[in-house]
Amino acid sequence: MAGSNTRRDFLSHSGALMGAGMLASALPHNAAAATSKGPHDFIIVEGHRDMWELSGRTRLKEAAQHAPITNFVAQRLIDGGVSVCIMPAGGDSLDERDGTEAAFEGSMRVLDLMLSDIDKSAGKVSLIKTRADLPSAPNSGKVQVFLDIEGGACIQANEPEPRFPPERSLALLRQFFRLGVRGLQLTHNGRNQLADGRGIDKMGSKLTQFGVAVIEEMNRLGMMVGVSHLSANGVFHAAEVSKTPIVSTHQNLERFVQSKPLVEITDEEAKAIAKTGGIVGIRYIVNVTTYKQLVDEVEYLAKLIGPEHIGVGWLGHDKANPSNRETEGHFSRTYSGVEAETMSQHWTNFINMLSERGFTDEHIGMLLGGNYMRVWKQILPRA
């Protein structure tokens, strides 16, 4: 089980939020040429890779398409310099469950698809389950997967509170943990028995009694508490309840991006997440953001909460999977921009843009993956 360190111990040790002032003084006003380092020089953690490509490929006839991670996704991640990929294995999101499958059954199917696929990879892909599994240097020739769940509906009971004993549903959480899941995002955009999703109600209510129990059990087991898409009051409550850092793997700031429904977070939420020692993960959105806007956002966040509390959720589809359910060889139109580039180009361009803004290699290493390493070294079981 997870170590006995409390969040207070962790924050005292790490000096959380001090990096904001340090960065402000460290960044030059006129940055020099871009860093000489590339993606393979950093431990990169891709914070949120949706099921879109995996589902799209499993619909195709060729047998090879039915092991999409092993045969298609893994090598591109490796070539792109990604050491660890956070993948949601089901949850509230319909995309994660391939349409309208019931939450629990759909999540179990998605998890089986992923685990069966990883088993076929002959060691090219492996799971992160414990601190001992964490890379100490950039991975070479392999990629690791951190299994997440996007929304807690898959562990809730059919009966409304208070008619079901929470312990019966916590048993499902423990079963997902035994199967290798190490993170749970409390909600997607909708409302479930843990909390209000942001797409339903931006501010929402506090966590339910069951939601609080889920966080407490996740803290005990050694799981990452995810708050992406959670309502604002849910985020603030989760920050109060959790004894370990909470993480938004793929959410921009409202001041930079305003989608419909409005799922971005405010500065105050970002600061609440950072005060737990957690991470705010920015993400590319096709036809909405540019890399320049993302770098603007990173620069703002670095001054607001410190570089040690920033992550990168997603830099967009690459040319082998240019859109939602389209894959290489099965395109319906011509793509350009980010979606016509490789993953390696994505990360190389983003790293260079950060460097040109004055971020040092140390800062870049933090926000590309070092911050996740710090959090996971605290929360995951030792072995």
N, C-alpha and C positions, 0 to 999 in steps of 0.2 A: 504494500500500500504506500501511499504518498508519505513523504517525510513529515516531520512534526513541526517544521518551521512555520511560524505564523506570518501573515502579511506584514505585521509591524516589524518583525525581525528582518524580513526581506527588504522592506523599504529603508530601514535603518542602515542595512548593509550596503544597499545600492545607491542611496542618496537620490531617489527618484525625484524627477522634475528639476534637479539642479542643472541638468544639461541644457535647458532652455537658455539660461543666462550665459552658460559657457559657449553655446553655439553662436549666440549673437555677437560675442566678442571674437570668436574664432573665424567667422566667415569674412573673407576680404570683400571690400566694396567692388573691386575690379578683379574678377577671377582670372587666373592664367589659363593656359591651354588645358584641354581635358586630360584626365588621368591616363596613365599608360596601362592601367589594369582593365581587364575585361570580365565578362560573366564568370569564366572558369577560375578566376582569382578570388571569388567570394563564395561563401555559403549562401546560396539563394534559396529562399522559401517562397514559393508561389502560394499566396494565402487562401485562394479559393478557386478551384477548377470545377465548374459545374458539370453535370451529367450530359450536357447537350451532345457532345461529340460521341460519347460512349453509346448513348441511346440511338443516335443517328446511324452509327455503324452497325449496330446489332440488327437493324431493320434491313440491311442489305443482304443479298443472297450468298456472296462469297463466304466460304467457311472461315477464312482468315479474319474477316470483319467481326466475327463473334468473340474474338479475344482482342478488343480494341486497345487495351493498355499495352499488352505485350507486343502486339504487331504494329502499332501505329503511334500511340501517344508517348510511350516511354523513351524511344530513341530520340524523338524531337525534344523532349525535356532534357535529356542528357546532352544532346548537341547544343541546346540553348544555354547550358550551364546551370540548370535548376538541380539543386541537390535534394530538396524536399518539396513535395506537392501536397497541399491540404485538399483532400477530396471529400465532398459530402456524400455519405452512403445512405441516402434517403432522408426522410424528414417530412415537414409540412408541405414543402414546395411540390407542386404537381410535376414540374420538370424533372425533379429528382426521382419521382416515382413513375416516370414514363406515362403520364396521363392521369387517369382517374383512379388508380389502384388505391385501396384503403391504406391508411398511413402505416400501420404495423406490417402488413403483408408486403406492401410495396417496398418498404425500407429493408425488409429481410431479403427480398429478391435482389435489390440493388447491391446489398452487402455481399450476397452470394456471388453475383456477377463479378464484383471487384476481387473478392478473395480467390475465386476460381481462376480468374484471369491472371492474377499475381502469381499463383502457383505454377502457371505455365511459363513463366518468364525465365526460368533457369537461373535465378539469382540476380537478374538485371533489375528487378523491382522487389523491394521488401518493405515491411511495415515498421513504423516506429511505435513501440509499445512501452519502452522503459528509457530511463536516462542513459543506460548502457548502449542503446541503439542510436543515440544522437551522433551525427558526424562531428568530428573535431577539426576537419578540414574539408574543403570542397570535394564532393564525391566525383569520382572519375569512372566512367563506364557503367554507372548504375544510378538509379534514382530511388529515393525512399518516399513512402506515402504515409501521411498522417490522416487517419480516418476521422471524419467529422460527421455530424448529423445536423441537417438544416431545419431545425424545428422539432419541439418535443412532443408533437401529437402522436408519434409512433410509440411513446411509452405511457400515454394516458389511458384511463379506463373509459368504457362506454358510458358508465353512470356519472352524472354530475356530482361535484362536491356538495355536501359532505358525505354522500352515500357510499363512496368507495374508500377503503383503507389505503392511504398513500403507500404503505409498505408493499402492497400487491403490484403497484405500478413501478415502484423503485426496483422491484425484482427484474423488470424488463430492462431498466437502465443497466443493472449489473450484468445482465446477459449480453447486452451490446458491448459492454466493457470486456467481458470474457472473450468475445469474438474479435477484439482488437480495436474497437472504437475508442478514441482518446479525447474526443471533443463533442460537445453538444451545444448548438446554437439554440437558445431557449424558444424562439419563435421564428417563423418566416414573416411574411407581411400580414397574415391573418391572426385571428385570436385562437388560442388553444387553452388547455386547462392549466397551463403554467403562467401565462401572461397575455397581454395585448400586443399584437403585431402592429408595426408602425403604419402599414398600409390601411389598417382599419381606423386607427386613432393615433395621430402623431404623438400626443401627450400621454394618453392612456392612463391606466391605473397602475398601482403598485403590483408586484408579483402576487399571485395567489399563495395560499398556505402550501399548496402542493409545489408551486414554483420554488418557494424558499427551501422546502425539503429536498428538491432535486439538486439545487446548488450545494446544499450541505453534504449530500451524498457524493456529488462530484468532487468536492473538496477532499472528502475522505478517501475516495477511490484513487484520485490522481488524474482528473480529467480537466481539460481546458473549458472554461465557462465562456460561451460565445453570446454576444449581445447584438450582432448585426440584425437589423430589421426590427429590433425590440423597441417598444414605445419609449419615449423619453423618461417618463416616471418609472418604467421598468428598469431602464439603464441605471438611474440613480439608486433605485432600491437594490439592484444586483450588486452595485458597488458597495453598498452598506453591508450586505449579507455575506458576500464571498470573502473567505479568508485568504484566497489566492488571487492573482491578477485576472481581470476580466478582459476579453479581447473582442474587438470588432474587426473581423478579418477583411471585410470588403465594403467599406462605407465612406463616402466622401463627406466633406463639410458642406452644410447647407449654404454657407456664404459663397461657395465656389460652384456648386451644382444644385439644381432644383428639378428633380424628376417628378413624374406623375405616375402613381401617388408619391408624395414627398417622403422619401425614405432616408434622406441624408440626415446627419446629426449636427447639433449645434456646438459651438465652442465650449459651452458649459458641460455638455456630455463628454466631449473629448477630454476635458480636464478631469472629470470624474473618473473616466476610464484610466487615465494616466496616474491618478492618485493611488489606484490599487496596484500600480506597477505594470499595468496592462499596455495594450497596443491598439492603435487606430490604423487600419489598413486601407489605403486609398485604392481606387480602381478605375481603369479605363472603361468608358462606355461609348460604343460606336455611335457616331453621328452626334455625340453630345460633348465629349471631352477631347482635348488634344494632349499630347505629352507635355507641351509647354504649360498648359493649365494644371496638369498633375504636379509638375515641378514647382509651379507657383504655390500650389497647395502644400506640398512637402515643406517648402521654405517657410510658409506661414505656420504650419504645425510645429516645425522645429523651434520656432521662437515662442510659440504658445505653450507647448508641453515638453519640448526637448526631443532630440533625435533618437533617444533610447526608447521612445514610445510610438514609433512610426513603423509601419510595415507596408508591403505592396501586395494587394489582393490579386490583381489581374492586370495584365498589360494588353489584353485583346486577343482575338483569334489570330492564329498564324495562317500562312497560305495553304497549309494542308487541311485546314478546317476553317474556311473563310467566313462562315456564318452559322447561325443556330444549328440546324440539322443537316447542313451540307458538308460534304467531305471531299477530299481529293479524288478527282475522277467522276464526281457526281455533282458538278456545279450547274446552276441554272442561269448564272449571269457572270459578268466579268467583275473582278474585285480590284480595288486599288488601295493605296495608303497602307495603314497598319496591317490590314487583312491580306495584303499581297506580300508581306514580309515573313521572314522566318522568326522563330522564337529567339534565336541568337541575335538577330538584328534588333528585335524589341529591346532586349536587355542591354545590348551594347549602346544603342541610342539613348536609352534612359539613363544609364550610368554616366555617359559623356555629358548629358545635359545637367545632371546633378553636379558633376565635377566643375563644369563651366560656371555654375552658380556659386562655387566656392566651398562646396561640401568636400571635406577631406576623405581620403580612403577609409579612415576609421569610421567616420559618420556614415559613409555609403555602406560599409560592411554591416553596421548596426541595422539600418533600415531595410536592407535587402534580405537579411535573415538572422543577423546576430541577435536581434531583440527577441525573436522566437526561441533561439537557443537558450537565452537567459531565462525566459519564462518557463520553458519545458524542463530545464535543469532544476527548477524549483518545484514544479507541480507533479511531474511524472513519477511513477513508482521507480525505485532505485534499480530493480532488476526483476 
